[in-house]
Amino acid sequence: MIECFSNILADNDADKEHHFKFPQPLSRTVVYLEESEEGAPINKYRLRMMSFRDRYNQHQREVCAYSADSNPFRLPSQIPNQLDAEGVLNELALHANALLQGALSLEKPYLALSN
């Protein structure tokens, strides 16, 4: 997820012709369409950010679905949308670390049995 998000931002920054301002990349004004925008062309980087939001939400549901706990790693149900790019990257890093720590704790009893 971190790589996907970073790639969108890097591609957007490199594209001087179609650049889109992302002061808060996951804010409602970026990742949702308002009625007034229907039928208007959407910037490709904004569209990729919308897809990222959907991908993150699907990932979150899958993590929870494979656990008996409804939120096994105490992750936010949505990425906070008031954050700037660095804040989102920090949240994604915390998310990745929580998943890693969860995987390691699940693995620990099996490793103990194999020793």
Order of alpha helices (4+ residues) and beta strands (2+ residues): alpha-alpha-alpha-alpha
